[in-house]
Amino acid sequence: MAATTRIARTAWEGNLAHGSGTVTFASSGIGDYPVSWAARAAEPDGMTSPEELIAAAHSACFAMALAHSLTQAGTPPRRLETQAEVTFQPSAGITGIHLMVIGDVPGLNTAKFTKAATDAKDGCPVSQALAGTTITLTASLE
């Protein structure tokens, strides 16, 4: 397979504390989303943040990696609900990421599911890109 490149752009106006910007998903064309320091450091108030965008990427990548590994092992999932929580501390940066998954996987016990989820967490390309951050995991079956 050939490599793929995805593009997002941000147009920012003003200073950090009082300015704001718009993130555009240029590759997919799925839309423009407002971003600001206040949305990053306090309440979202209808805007996104770099950390929420990282959480979206991480939860999607983790779900794909886990679905693939479960299928390869002969226990394809019926459903996976994944969530990524990215914690940002002003002046310290991103201090951690917590992944959560609840799976409906016929024929798999909790221990094997947790092992598969841990392997997917470690092998997911987004996890690997974020290797400088502590990434934790909670996994359970429905």
N, CA, C and O atoms as a DFTB+ gen file, in Angstrom:
568 C
 N C O
     1  1       0.828      -1.186       0.000
     2  2       0.000       0.000       0.000
     3  2       0.873       1.250       0.000
     4  3       1.961       1.271       0.575
     5  1       0.379       2.265      -0.644
     6  2       1.089       3.535      -0.692
     7  2       0.834       4.337       0.591
     8  3      -0.200       4.179       1.239
     9  1       1.772       5.179       0.935
    10  2       1.607       6.064       2.091
    11  2       0.505       7.076       1.814
    12  3       0.264       7.447       0.665
    13  1      -0.153       7.513       2.862
    14  2      -1.169       8.552       2.737
    15  2      -0.771       9.750       3.584
    16  3      -0.063       9.610       4.580
    17  1      -1.223      10.906       3.187
    18  2      -0.984      12.133       3.932
    19  2      -2.320      12.816       4.148
    20  3      -3.113      12.949       3.215
    21  1      -2.572      13.244       5.361
    22  2      -3.795      13.971       5.687
    23  2      -3.410      15.385       6.091
    24  3      -2.339      15.618       6.652
    25  1      -4.308      16.334       5.794
    26  2      -3.989      17.743       6.010
    27  2      -5.083      18.403       6.828
    28  3      -6.272      18.241       6.554
    29  1      -4.659      19.153       7.840
    30  2      -5.535      20.040       8.592
    31  2      -4.834      21.385       8.667
    32  3      -3.607      21.449       8.740
    33  1      -5.605      22.449       8.648
    34  2      -5.048      23.803       8.720
    35  2      -5.727      24.558       9.854
    36  3      -6.863      24.264      10.224
    37  1      -5.013      25.531      10.396
    38  2      -5.591      26.424      11.396
    39  2      -5.270      27.860      11.014
    40  3      -4.120      28.204      10.741
    41  1      -6.298      28.685      11.001
    42  2      -6.133      30.135      10.837
    43  2      -6.389      30.752      12.208
    44  3      -7.452      30.547      12.794
    45  1      -5.416      31.507      12.721
    46  2      -5.499      32.086      14.063
    47  2      -5.454      33.596      13.965
    48  3      -4.681      34.149      13.182
    49  1      -6.276      34.266      14.753
    50  2      -6.275      35.729      14.810
    51  2      -6.157      36.182      16.251
    52  3      -6.869      35.697      17.131
    53  1      -5.248      37.116      16.481
    54  2      -5.101      37.692      17.811
    55  2      -4.039      36.984      18.630
    56  3      -3.343      36.087      18.155
    57  1      -3.938      37.424      19.893
    58  2      -2.929      36.844      20.781
    59  2      -3.449      35.532      21.373
    60  3      -4.580      35.128      21.099
    61  1      -2.631      34.879      22.175
    62  2      -3.010      33.583      22.731
    63  2      -4.221      33.690      23.651
    64  3      -5.185      32.942      23.493
    65  1      -4.181      34.599      24.596
    66  2      -5.231      34.664      25.615
    67  2      -6.590      35.088      25.074
    68  3      -7.619      34.591      25.533
    69  1      -6.609      35.996      24.110
    70  2      -7.887      36.542      23.654
    71  2      -8.190      36.246      22.194
    72  3      -9.264      36.585      21.697
    73  1      -7.252      35.618      21.510
    74  2      -7.469      35.298      20.105
    75  2      -8.278      34.025      19.944
    76  3      -8.679      33.383      20.914
    77  1      -8.501      33.687      18.694
    78  2      -9.201      32.438      18.389
    79  2      -8.829      32.020      16.973
    80  3      -8.238      32.780      16.205
    81  1      -9.191      30.804      16.663
    82  2      -8.861      30.296      15.352
    83  2      -9.914      29.348      14.836
    84  3     -10.919      29.079      15.495
    85  1      -9.662      28.847      13.645
    86  2     -10.532      27.866      13.007
    87  2      -9.659      26.751      12.462
    88  3      -8.747      26.981      11.668
    89  1      -9.959      25.539      12.906
    90  2      -9.278      24.352      12.394
    91  2     -10.103      23.833      11.223
    92  3     -11.311      23.629      11.348
    93  1      -9.452      23.622      10.098
    94  2     -10.117      23.106       8.897
    95  2      -9.561      21.735       8.571
    96  3      -8.350      21.559       8.442
    97  1     -10.449      20.768       8.440
    98  2     -10.063      19.422       8.027
    99  2     -10.034      19.410       6.508
   100  3     -11.033      19.113       5.853
   101  1      -8.878      19.735       5.963
   102  2      -8.742      19.951       4.533
   103  2      -8.838      18.662       3.722
   104  3      -9.433      18.663       2.644
   105  1      -8.272      17.577       4.207
   106  2      -8.273      16.325       3.447
   107  2      -9.672      15.758       3.280
   108  3     -10.070      15.385       2.176
   109  1     -10.408      15.694       4.359
   110  2     -11.735      15.067       4.327
   111  2     -12.831      16.049       3.957
   112  3     -13.877      15.651       3.443
   113  1     -12.600      17.327       4.215
   114  2     -13.638      18.318       3.964
   115  2     -14.800      18.235       4.937
   116  3     -15.894      18.711       4.633
   117  1     -14.577      17.630       6.119
   118  2     -15.688      17.445       7.054
   119  2     -16.082      18.704       7.810
   120  3     -17.100      18.717       8.502
   121  1     -15.297      19.751       7.686
   122  2     -15.733      20.985       8.306
   123  2     -14.640      21.820       8.922
   124  3     -13.461      21.467       8.936
   125  1     -15.096      22.947       9.432
   126  2     -14.261      23.916      10.127
   127  2     -14.723      23.962      11.576
   128  3     -15.924      23.959      11.847
   129  1     -13.773      24.005      12.507
   130  2     -14.115      23.971      13.926
   131  2     -13.368      25.069      14.667
   132  3     -12.153      25.196      14.520
   133  1     -14.086      25.871      15.469
   134  2     -13.435      26.951      16.209
   135  2     -12.577      26.408      17.345
   136  3     -12.884      25.380      17.949
   137  1     -11.488      27.133      17.615
   138  2     -10.545      26.772      18.664
   139  2     -10.074      28.044      19.360
   140  3      -9.946      29.093      18.729
   141  1      -9.817      27.947      20.664
   142  2      -9.299      29.095      21.410
   143  2      -8.534      28.604      22.630
   144  3      -8.641      27.443      23.022
   145  1      -7.752      29.517      23.227
   146  2      -7.042      29.182      24.452
   147  2      -8.040      28.885      25.563
   148  3      -7.845      27.941      26.329
   149  1      -9.087      29.660      25.662
   150  2     -10.089      29.427      26.712
   151  2     -10.697      28.030      26.578
   152  3     -10.928      27.359      27.584
   153  1     -10.957      27.591      25.356
   154  2     -11.509      26.257      25.141
   155  2     -10.488      25.174      25.509
   156  3     -10.859      24.045      25.830
   157  1      -9.237      25.519      25.460
   158  2      -8.173      24.568      25.791
   159  2      -7.914      24.518      27.288
   160  3      -7.717      23.437      27.845
   161  1      -7.911      25.661      27.942
   162  2      -7.499      25.745      29.336
   163  2      -8.654      25.811      30.330
   164  3      -8.437      25.689      31.535
   165  1      -9.875      26.003      29.842
   166  2     -11.027      26.104      30.750
   167  2     -12.178      25.279      30.174
   168  3     -12.027      24.075      29.968
   169  1     -13.301      25.895      29.916
   170  2     -14.476      25.196      29.393
   171  2     -14.521      25.283      27.868
   172  3     -14.159      26.313      27.298
   173  1     -14.963      24.209      27.200
   174  2     -14.974      24.202      25.740
   175  2     -15.892      25.255      25.121
   176  3     -15.534      25.855      24.107
   177  1     -17.049      25.491      25.698
   178  2     -17.978      26.521      25.222
   179  2     -18.188      26.452      23.700
   180  3     -18.170      27.471      23.010
   181  1     -18.386      25.229      23.200
   182  2     -18.679      25.062      21.776
   183  2     -17.472      25.078      20.857
   184  3     -17.618      25.059      19.635
   185  1     -16.284      25.111      21.438
   186  2     -15.059      25.115      20.639
   187  2     -14.266      23.847      20.918
   188  3     -14.535      23.147      21.894
   189  1     -13.300      23.553      20.073
   190  2     -12.447      22.391      20.280
   191  2     -11.074      22.833      20.773
   192  3     -10.831      24.020      20.988
   193  1     -10.184      21.866      20.948
   194  2      -8.824      22.151      21.395
   195  2      -7.889      21.122      20.769
   196  3      -8.341      20.082      20.290
   197  1      -6.595      21.404      20.771
   198  2      -5.661      20.400      20.270
   199  2      -5.810      19.067      21.012
   200  3      -5.676      18.004      20.407
   201  1      -6.085      19.121      22.315
   202  2      -6.212      17.894      23.092
   203  2      -7.447      17.092      22.690
   204  3      -7.397      15.863      22.656
   205  1      -8.541      17.762      22.388
   206  2      -9.733      17.043      21.932
   207  2      -9.479      16.414      20.566
   208  3      -9.949      15.309      20.295
   209  1      -8.751      17.101      19.718
   210  2      -8.412      16.556      18.405
   211  2      -7.497      15.341      18.544
   212  3      -7.646      14.364      17.810
   213  1      -6.552      15.398      19.482
   214  2      -5.698      14.241      19.759
   215  2      -6.544      13.093      20.299
   216  3      -6.353      11.943      19.903
   217  1      -7.480      13.397      21.203
   218  2      -8.354      12.363      21.763
   219  2      -9.170      11.686      20.659
   220  3      -9.338      10.466      20.672
   221  1      -9.668      12.460      19.723
   222  2     -10.438      11.892      18.610
   223  2      -9.563      10.958      17.781
   224  3      -9.972       9.845      17.451
   225  1      -8.369      11.410      17.451
   226  2      -7.456      10.584      16.661
   227  2      -7.075       9.314      17.411
   228  3      -7.022       8.234      16.824
   229  1      -6.811       9.443      18.697
   230  2      -6.361       8.296      19.474
   231  2      -7.478       7.274      19.664
   232  3      -7.241       6.073      19.534
   233  1      -8.682       7.730      19.969
   234  2      -9.778       6.774      20.166
   235  2     -10.098       6.028      18.872
   236  3     -10.400       4.835      18.910
   237  1     -10.038       6.705      17.738
   238  2     -10.312       6.059      16.451
   239  2      -9.207       5.057      16.096
   240  3      -9.496       3.938      15.670
   241  1      -7.960       5.453      16.268
   242  2      -6.838       4.576      15.948
   243  2      -6.848       3.341      16.841
   244  3      -6.643       2.225      16.364
   245  1      -7.083       3.537      18.119
   246  2      -7.128       2.439      19.079
   247  2      -8.247       1.459      18.729
   248  3      -8.044       0.246      18.782
   249  1      -9.420       1.972      18.374
   250  2     -10.542       1.103      17.989
   251  2     -10.176       0.264      16.762
   252  3     -10.458      -0.933      16.717
   253  1      -9.551       0.894      15.776
   254  2      -9.157       0.167      14.572
   255  2      -8.107      -0.898      14.883
   256  3      -8.204      -2.027      14.402
   257  1      -7.111      -0.545      15.681
   258  2      -6.046      -1.494      16.024
   259  2      -6.605      -2.681      16.796
   260  3      -6.224      -3.823      16.538
   261  1      -7.502      -2.423      17.736
   262  2      -8.081      -3.500      18.528
   263  2      -8.986      -4.383      17.672
   264  3      -8.928      -5.608      17.777
   265  1      -9.815      -3.780      16.834
   266  2     -10.681      -4.564      15.949
   267  2      -9.847      -5.466      15.047
   268  3     -10.195      -6.626      14.824
   269  1      -8.757      -4.931      14.535
   270  2      -7.886      -5.721      13.651
   271  2      -7.256      -6.897      14.397
   272  3      -7.273      -8.026      13.908
   273  1      -6.702      -6.631      15.576
   274  2      -6.024      -7.709      16.297
   275  2      -7.009      -8.777      16.765
   276  3      -6.685      -9.965      16.741
   277  1      -8.203      -8.373      17.190
   278  2      -9.205      -9.357      17.596
   279  2      -9.635     -10.223      16.411
   280  3      -9.799     -11.435      16.548
   281  1      -9.813      -9.602      15.265
   282  2     -10.204     -10.337      14.059
   283  2      -9.102     -11.305      13.640
   284  3      -9.378     -12.452      13.289
   285  1      -7.846     -10.837      13.677
   286  2      -6.715     -11.696      13.320
   287  2      -6.625     -12.905      14.253
   288  3      -6.181     -13.974      13.835
   289  1      -7.043     -12.746      15.512
   290  2      -6.987     -13.827      16.501
   291  2      -8.196     -14.760      16.408
   292  3      -8.293     -15.723      17.168
   293  1      -9.121     -14.478      15.479
   294  2     -10.284     -15.335      15.295
   295  2     -11.466     -14.998      16.185
   296  3     -12.412     -15.779      16.282
   297  1     -11.421     -13.830      16.842
   298  2     -12.529     -13.391      17.693
   299  2     -12.931     -11.963      17.316
   300  3     -12.710     -11.034      18.092
   301  1     -13.521     -11.783      16.129
   302  2     -13.879     -10.429      15.706
   303  2     -14.914      -9.810      16.648
   304  3     -15.827     -10.495      17.109
   305  1     -14.772      -8.540      16.923
   306  2     -15.728      -7.881      17.823
   307  2     -17.050      -7.595      17.115
   308  3     -17.089      -7.323      15.915
   309  1     -18.123      -7.663      17.889
   310  2     -19.408      -7.161      17.384
   311  2     -19.414      -5.644      17.479
   312  3     -19.900      -4.947      16.588
   313  1     -18.856      -5.149      18.589
   314  2     -18.867      -3.707      18.827
   315  2     -17.760      -3.352      19.812
   316  3     -17.502      -4.088      20.765
   317  1     -17.114      -2.222      19.573
   318  2     -16.138      -1.647      20.492
   319  2     -16.520      -0.197      20.729
   320  3     -16.730       0.557      19.779
   321  1     -16.608       0.187      21.972
   322  2     -16.828       1.596      22.341
   323  2     -15.527       2.082      22.962
   324  3     -15.156       1.643      24.050
   325  1     -14.836       2.979      22.282
   326  2     -13.569       3.479      22.799
   327  2     -13.679       4.960      23.142
   328  3     -14.465       5.702      22.554
   329  1     -12.876       5.356      24.101
   330  2     -12.817       6.759      24.506
   331  2     -11.381       7.078      24.869
   332  3     -10.683       6.248      25.451
   333  1     -10.941       8.264      24.530
   334  2      -9.621       8.741      24.932
   335  2      -9.805      10.042      25.697
   336  3     -10.490      10.956      25.239
   337  1      -9.193      10.111      26.854
   338  2      -9.205      11.326      27.668
   339  2      -7.790      11.888      27.694
   340  3      -6.877      11.259      28.229
   341  1      -7.613      13.061      27.120
   342  2      -6.309      13.708      27.081
   343  2      -6.323      14.837      28.108
   344  3      -7.138      15.756      28.021
   345  1      -5.422      14.762      29.072
   346  2      -5.369      15.768      30.137
   347  2      -4.313      16.814      29.803
   348  3      -3.158      16.496      29.520
   349  1      -4.746      18.073      29.845
   350  2      -3.867      19.214      29.571
   351  2      -3.785      20.080      30.818
   352  3      -4.809      20.459      31.386
   353  1      -2.583      20.388      31.237
   354  2      -2.351      21.281      32.368
   355  2      -1.610      22.508      31.846
   356  3      -0.463      22.395      31.414
   357  1      -2.260      23.704      31.880
   358  2      -1.547      24.901      31.435
   359  2      -0.191      25.012      32.140
   360  3      -0.091      24.772      33.344
   361  1       0.795      25.357      31.424
   362  2       2.199      25.501      31.816
   363  2       2.931      24.168      31.937
   364  3       4.159      24.161      32.018
   365  1       2.216      23.030      31.951
   366  2       2.876      21.724      31.989
   367  2       2.670      20.965      30.687
   368  3       3.495      20.127      30.320
   369  1       1.579      21.250      29.988
   370  2       1.293      20.565      28.729
   371  2       0.401      19.357      28.922
   372  3      -0.356      19.278      29.890
   373  1       0.493      18.421      28.000
   374  2      -0.299      17.193      28.079
   375  2       0.357      16.297      29.115
   376  3       1.521      15.919      28.980
   377  1      -0.404      15.960      30.151
   378  2       0.155      15.202      31.276
   379  2      -0.236      13.729      31.261
   380  3       0.272      12.951      32.069
   381  1      -1.117      13.337      30.369
   382  2      -1.478      11.929      30.285
   383  2      -2.657      11.697      29.365
   384  3      -3.421      12.608      29.046
   385  1      -2.779      10.442      28.946
   386  2      -3.907      10.027      28.118
   387  2      -4.440       8.738      28.721
   388  3      -3.678       7.821      29.026
   389  1      -5.757       8.675      28.890
   390  2      -6.381       7.453      29.386
   391  2      -7.335       6.928      28.323
   392  3      -8.278       7.608      27.918
   393  1      -7.069       5.704      27.881
   394  2      -7.936       5.035      26.922
   395  2      -8.902       4.130      27.672
   396  3      -8.526       3.482      28.649
   397  1     -10.133       4.090      27.215
   398  2     -11.138       3.200      27.772
   399  2     -11.806       2.465      26.631
   400  3     -12.054       3.040      25.571
   401  1     -12.099       1.190      26.847
   402  2     -12.813       0.413      25.844
   403  2     -13.762      -0.549      26.532
   404  3     -13.425      -1.189      27.528
   405  1     -14.948      -0.629      25.976
   406  2     -15.924      -1.644      26.350
   407  2     -16.197      -2.426      25.076
   408  3     -16.528      -1.852      24.038
   409  1     -16.054      -3.750      25.166
   410  2     -16.208      -4.565      23.977
   411  2     -17.286      -5.618      24.090
   412  3     -17.550      -6.169      25.158
   413  1     -17.894      -5.875      22.963
   414  2     -18.788      -7.008      22.805
   415  2     -18.057      -7.950      21.857
   416  3     -18.077      -7.769      20.640
   417  1     -17.416      -8.956      22.436
   418  2     -16.558      -9.855      21.671
   419  2     -16.924     -11.301      22.027
   420  3     -16.460     -11.830      23.037
   421  1     -17.751     -11.931      21.201
   422  2     -18.148     -13.318      21.488
   423  2     -16.934     -14.250      21.581
   424  3     -16.008     -14.176      20.773
   425  1     -16.967     -15.118      22.581
   426  2     -15.928     -16.125      22.721
   427  2     -14.660     -15.661      23.389
   428  3     -13.669     -16.391      23.389
   429  1     -14.654     -14.477      23.957
   430  2     -13.429     -13.953      24.577
   431  2     -13.698     -13.640      26.045
   432  3     -14.713     -13.029      26.379
   433  1     -12.777     -14.063      26.927
   434  2     -12.935     -13.737      28.342
   435  2     -12.254     -12.400      28.644
   436  3     -11.559     -11.835      27.799
   437  1     -12.466     -11.912      29.855
   438  2     -11.954     -10.591      30.239
   439  2     -10.433     -10.517      30.176
   440  3      -9.887      -9.517      29.708
   441  1      -9.752     -11.538      30.628
   442  2      -8.281     -11.507      30.626
   443  2      -7.732     -11.418      29.203
   444  3      -6.806     -10.648      28.946
   445  1      -8.286     -12.190      28.287
   446  2      -7.813     -12.157      26.903
   447  2      -8.177     -10.833      26.233
   448  3      -7.414     -10.311      25.420
   449  1      -9.344     -10.295      26.577
   450  2      -9.738      -9.003      26.015
   451  2      -8.805      -7.905      26.509
   452  3      -8.377      -7.053      25.730
   453  1      -8.492      -7.922      27.794
   454  2      -7.591      -6.918      28.354
   455  2      -6.209      -7.016      27.720
   456  3      -5.589      -5.992      27.436
   457  1      -5.721      -8.227      27.494
   458  2      -4.426      -8.412      26.833
   459  2      -4.458      -7.865      25.415
   460  3      -3.529      -7.177      24.991
   461  1      -5.536      -8.170      24.672
   462  2      -5.663      -7.662      23.301
   463  2      -5.730      -6.136      23.297
   464  3      -5.130      -5.489      22.439
   465  1      -6.461      -5.560      24.257
   466  2      -6.590      -4.100      24.334
   467  2      -5.238      -3.456      24.674
   468  3      -4.892      -2.411      24.122
   469  1      -4.489      -4.072      25.569
   470  2      -3.170      -3.548      25.929
   471  2      -2.232      -3.588      24.727
   472  3      -1.504      -2.630      24.468
   473  1      -2.252      -4.695      23.998
   474  2      -1.414      -4.806      22.802
   475  2      -1.813      -3.768      21.756
   476  3      -0.950      -3.172      21.111
   477  1      -3.127      -3.548      21.584
   478  2      -3.609      -2.547      20.623
   479  2      -3.198      -1.141      21.057
   480  3      -2.816      -0.318      20.225
   481  1      -3.276      -0.870      22.349
   482  2      -2.845       0.438      22.876
   483  2      -1.381       0.681      22.533
   484  3      -1.009       1.764      22.082
   485  1      -0.557      -0.339      22.751
   486  2       0.872      -0.193      22.512
   487  2       1.214      -0.150      21.024
   488  3       2.181       0.503      20.634
   489  1       0.434      -0.837      20.190
   490  2       0.745      -0.939      18.777
   491  2       0.077       0.076      17.882
   492  3       0.477       0.235      16.729
   493  1      -0.920       0.760      18.375
   494  2      -1.642       1.765      17.586
   495  2      -0.667       2.870      17.148
   496  3       0.087       3.377      17.978
   497  1      -0.669       3.247      15.871
   498  2       0.258       4.279      15.399
   499  2       0.145       5.609      16.150
   500  3       1.149       6.301      16.321
   501  1      -1.046       5.975      16.595
   502  2      -1.176       7.230      17.350
   503  2      -0.519       7.074      18.723
   504  3       0.152       7.995      19.188
   505  1      -0.700       5.925      19.378
   506  2      -0.003       5.683      20.647
   507  2       1.502       5.786      20.450
   508  3       2.201       6.379      21.271
   509  1       1.992       5.218      19.375
   510  2       3.426       5.259      19.113
   511  2       3.903       6.689      18.872
   512  3       4.998       7.060      19.294
   513  1       3.082       7.488      18.194
   514  2       3.449       8.888      17.952
   515  2       3.449       9.699      19.249
   516  3       4.162      10.696      19.370
   517  1       2.645       9.262      20.211
   518  2       2.525       9.968      21.488
   519  2       3.322       9.278      22.598
   520  3       3.012       9.443      23.778
   521  1       4.324       8.524      22.232
   522  2       5.067       7.692      23.182
   523  2       5.707       8.481      24.324
   524  3       6.031       7.892      25.356
   525  1       5.893       9.757      24.177
   526  2       6.461      10.572      25.246
   527  2       5.469      10.904      26.345
   528  3       5.817      11.559      27.327
   529  1       4.227      10.453      26.178
   530  2       3.162      10.730      27.144
   531  2       2.744       9.432      27.821
   532  3       2.710       8.384      27.176
   533  1       2.432       9.485      29.089
   534  2       1.925       8.313      29.794
   535  2       0.531       7.983      29.270
   536  3      -0.365       8.826      29.293
   537  1       0.355       6.746      28.797
   538  2      -0.936       6.295      28.274
   539  2      -1.395       5.123      29.122
   540  3      -0.699       4.112      29.225
   541  1      -2.573       5.260      29.732
   542  2      -3.131       4.209      30.569
   543  2      -4.374       3.644      29.893
   544  3      -4.864       4.201      28.911
   545  1      -4.879       2.534      30.426
   546  2      -5.967       1.828      29.779
   547  2      -6.900       1.177      30.784
   548  3      -6.454       0.625      31.790
   549  1      -8.196       1.243      30.510
   550  2      -9.218       0.477      31.197
   551  2      -9.983      -0.277      30.133
   552  3     -10.487       0.327      29.186
   553  1     -10.078      -1.606      30.277
   554  2     -10.768      -2.437      29.291
   555  2     -11.760      -3.341      29.998
   556  3     -11.458      -3.918      31.042
   557  1     -12.960      -3.460      29.413
   558  2     -13.974      -4.367      29.974
   559  2     -14.867      -4.887      28.869
   560  3     -14.983      -4.283      27.803
   561  1     -15.493      -6.010      29.141
   562  2     -16.450      -6.602      28.221
   563  2     -17.858      -6.239      28.667
   564  3     -18.119      -6.020      29.850
   565  1     -18.754      -6.181      27.696
   566  2     -20.161      -5.903      28.030
   567  2     -20.740      -7.074      28.788
   568  3     -21.912      -7.046      29.165
